[in-house]
């Protein structure tokens, strides 16, 4: 197993997942192998398969019934099948593999009633093999974070929550997407989720795009229970983190956060992704911001849906039903903050959601947007705010009449 671990280290140094194997015949090592799928462009080039191929060439026979194979990680189904076909006398592995292991973790192919039985032993130098894997993936994540930083440089007047702060977050397993070149962003990085099934079946209905807008009580994690439901129904889900929240950059100055600026960023974001058939998914305190978007490009929108902090949603509402929603949102916000005062809705979320909603803010300096949204008023933006309100009200009134 020590020799197999040496092979694993070589694999890791070459950028492959560090797994190594050796084949022993009559007490002598006759073949070695290490992971090489990437360099060999071969999905079957696992350490065990590489070692089996080399051993078969040495002995001039694909049957290796007098041989033992030692491998640093529990073999997968493919490698276990190859071992059984080679009729190995014994297989010894190190660390278990709870996700794909076929020697007992997920399934045990070695217990099948075949015409040949291969003995099996696990856990040999398991900690050493596991440590190699953990170190490899830790470094790879660090390299990925460094690449993100290089691709999306941080402005001097902004903060960025380290990716490590979000590791291990239950129910939030989606790939991140970023945009930096929207004019209104000014070089800031906006994070968003974009989830959908390819060639999804929507039972004869056009595929909808659900644009989910969180409020200042949380970030895109707010929708982690809803997103799988919508995707499973065949639709596309876009969930941005507003600037200052989640994985998006966080300007240090409270003056950055105006209603008009956040609205403009969202308008440019929708145009950049060329979103169509949009159904707005609005948290209770993001209604005014969200409902101000369609009047800029009404042809992109189909309707909206309200969502509560407990993630209990209403049915989709058509555009023509938006006037009353706009009036209620405007009345609720008259003289008050646009989204939500800090902590307003978090009390009704479960404990996990409360913890998740705090993850983007490792210190008080990261919470500028939360504080800003608590005092931000449409009316305070001189003449822009009132004109926008009147224009939006007229837009929704025309939708209702139409």
ABEGO torsion letter per residue (X at the ends): XAAAAAAAAAAAAAGBBBBBBBBBBGGBBABBBBBAAAAAGBAABBAAAAAAAAAAAAAGBABAAABBBBBABBBBAAAAAAAAAAGBABBBBBBBBAAABAAGAABBAAABBBABBBBBBBGBGAAAAAAAAAAAAAAAAAAAAAAAAAABBBBAABBBBBAAAABGBBGBABBBBBBAABAAAGGBBBBBBBBBBBGBBAGGBBBBBBBBBBBAABBAAAAAAAAAAAAAAGBBBBBBBBBGBEABBBBABAAABBAAAAAAAAAAAAAAAGBBGBBBBBBAAAAAAAAAAAAABAAABAEBBBBBAAGBBBBBBBAAAAAAAAAAAAAAABGBBABBBBGAAAAABBAAAAAAAAAABABAAAAAAAAAAAABBAAABEAAAAAAAAAAAAAAAAAAAX
